[in-house]
């Protein structure tokens, strides 16, 4: 981004403690299985080692899924939104940056019965950035982003009855 110094941390995933408790044995077995795979490669048992590598990959992905965090940074001046996914403060991928946001909307997906938070880049271009199972958490997330970017929030949870949310009344 042009001016990363003015980025503000708006949201960070809060993982419950039990996620770390479940991931701990997965990380432990992942490390021990890496040593076993190296030993099997050294002994020349390539097929067995490859099976262990596959199991290591699967266990690591499961453990990472329980412990990764999503950080959302906003820049009010540039109207940009940046997502960073980290695993114990190590970035997992390149940051996703969205520029020139127009507004944020809260949408109800009636087929899945969940709530989506979408950002609108211009009139016809939108991107779903989060899915929530209940209205309160989805509204809180959307409100945080809309306030941090100083853009409007559209409530599109009722089909055919879209309305702009007055953010000052909700705070």
N, C-alpha and C positions, 0 to 999 in steps of 0.2 A: 504494500500500500504506500501511497505517497507520504503520508505523515503518520507513521506508526505510534509516535509518542502521544497522540491524542486519542488513541483507542482506549475504550473503557470496557472492563470485564463486566458483562451484563448478567451472565448465567453460567453456572457450572453444575454438572450432574452431581446429585447427592446419592451416593451408593450406600445402601444399608450395610451394617457391619456383617450380617450373615453372608453377603456376597463374598466378602474377603475370607470368611471361614470356609465356605465351599471351595473357593479357588485355591486355598493354601495346599491341600493335598494334590490338587491337579498340577500345580507348579512343582511340588516336590517330586511327583512321579515323572513329570516331564524331564526334569534334570537327571534323575536316575536312569531314565530310559535313553537319554542322549548318551550317557556313558556306556550303556549296554550296546547301543547301535554302533558306537565307535569300536568297541571290543569285537563285535561281530564282523565289521568291515576288516579289522586287523586280522581276524582268523580266516578271512576269505569266504565267509558265508554271506554273500552279497544279497541273496533273496530274503533271507531272514533279517538282515540289516535294513533293507528297504521297507519291510513290513514294520519294523520298529520306527523308522523315520516317519512313515505314514501315521502311526499311532501317536508319535510325539507331536506332529503337526496338529492332529485332531484335538489332543489334550490341551495344547497351548492355545488354540483358537477358543476352546470352551472356557479356559481360565481367563483369557483376555476379554472375552465377552462379558464376564462377570465383574471385571475390575477396570475397564477403560472408562475415561471420562470425556465428556463433551464440554468444551468451553466456547462461549459465544462472546465475541468482542464487537462493539459497535463504535461508530464514529459519527457523531451528530452533524459535524460540519460537512463531511463528504457524503453523508447518507449511505454509508457502507456497513455491511454485516460480514463478519468473518467467523468461520467455524474452525475449531482446532480439536482434533481427537488425539488424546494422549493416553499412554499406559505408563503409570508411575512417572509422570512428567516428561516422558520421552514421546515426541510426536510420532504418530502412527502413519500419517500420510501428509501430503501437501495441504495447506490450509485452503478451504473453500471460501472464496470472496465474492460477494454480491454487491454491485455498485448501483447508485442512483435509485434507491428504493422509493416507491411511491406511497405505499401503505401496507399494512399488515391485516390479514383477515383470519377469522376463526370460522371454520367450516365443519359441518357435521356430515360424516359419511354414513348415510342411512343403511347401506348394505352391510357395513362392518360394525356399525353402532359405536364408532369411535370419533374423536374430534381431531381435526388436522389444523395446524397453524401454517398459513401460507404467506409468502411475501410476494408482492407485486412489483415487478421491475418496470413495467409500463402497462398500458391498457390491456394488452392481450397476453403478456408473458408473465406467468406465475410459477412459483416453485414451492412445493411442500417441504417444510423444514422440520416438522415435528408431528408426532402422532401421540395422542393421550387417550386414556380410557375414560376419564371423567371430565366434566365441563369446567370444574373449578381449577384444576391444574392447567388445563389448556388455556383458560382465560388469564391466569396468572402469568404464564409463559409469554403469551401474546402481548399482554399489557406491559411486561418488562421490556420487551423488544420495541414496542411502539413508543413507550416513554423515553427509552434511551436514544432512539433515532429521531424523536420529535415528529412522528408521522401519525396519521389517523389509523384507527382500528375499526374494522368492519366486522360486525357480527352477522355471519351467514349461517347460523345454526338452524334456523327455521326456513324451510323451503319456500321461496317466493316472498319472504318477509325479511329482506336484508336491511340492516340499520347501522348507522355509525354510532359507535360507543363514545359517550362523553367520559373521557378518562379522568377528569377532575372529580367527578362524582364517585368513582370507584375507589379512589385512593384514600 
